[in-house]
Amino acid sequence: MTLFFGGRAQIIEEHATVKIKSPSKSYPLPKVIRLINNFKQLNYVKFTRENVFYRDNFTCAYCGQKFVKSELTMDHIVPKSRGGATDWLNIISSCAPCNNKKADRTPIEAAMPMLFKAYEPSAISMMIKKFSKKSQQAGFSHWFFEVG
Ligand SMILES: [Zn+2]
């Protein structure tokens, strides 16, 4: 017998003797469960302005300086006017002066090499970045990062 939990998991192996009882039925206790959602979906990070800045550590890709959220912009690496997409791979954090200087050009055309690459972040890397930034703001960073 195979049971599905809302289509999300499948029981691969059941316990031979232990049962789970509901008021009307009893089921064998699952021993091995396989998640049907693939890892990509579980690992999905929503594409937002704030998440782009977290991915890039609030750093401008062109001058390498750190900024607060209100001072950063989302730069299209390949300009939007040339069909550049608004997604993880074509958006990079840039301060307003660098973004203005680069204007409607690619980094190569503008002779403004990117100091780091655009990439789609994993959910776990974003959780760590957000957690470490929030704990730094709260003054708890020494608990986590200055051990030893
Ligand atoms: Zn800059």
Residues whose N, C-alpha, C, O or C-beta is under 5 A from the ligand:
A	BS01	ZN	C60 Y62 C63 C95 C98
